[in-house]
Amino acid sequence: DETQANGVLRGKVQKYVREPIAFDQNNVATLYRIYVVVQADLFNPQTQEVYWVEPLIDHQTTYSTVSLPIETEAMAKERLAGLVATDILTRVTQGWINLKK
């Protein structure tokens, strides 16, 4: 139950962009860039105290639909999610380290 927790991590995708950046001879997209911006915060639902807010976690990656390694947009999104998660994990653990000082 979230209301009993001492800390709750929230996140919201603020922006997601997928754009073709390379094309074949028939003008069909072969390489895409995806870009995501996420806002995250850690707060105490009991006291409503906000421990930290990260308003701009942004990452981008590319994927190809024809060149090795061939990927789908979903696969590239998974990689992006991993990058965002690593940033958030680092921020959370650094935050706790800083609170202990």
Sequence and secondary structure as in RCSB ss.txt:
>XXXX:A:sequence
DETQANGVLRGKVQKYVREPIAFDQNNVATLYRIYVVVQADLFNPQTQEVYWVEPLIDHQTTYSTVSLPIETEAM
AKERLAGLVATDILTRVTQGWINLKK
>XXXX:A:secstr
 GGG S EEEEEEEEEEEEEEEE TTS EEEEEEEEEEEEEEE TTT  EEEEEEEEEEEEEEESSSSSB  HHH
HHHHHHHHHHHHHHHHHHHHHHHHH 
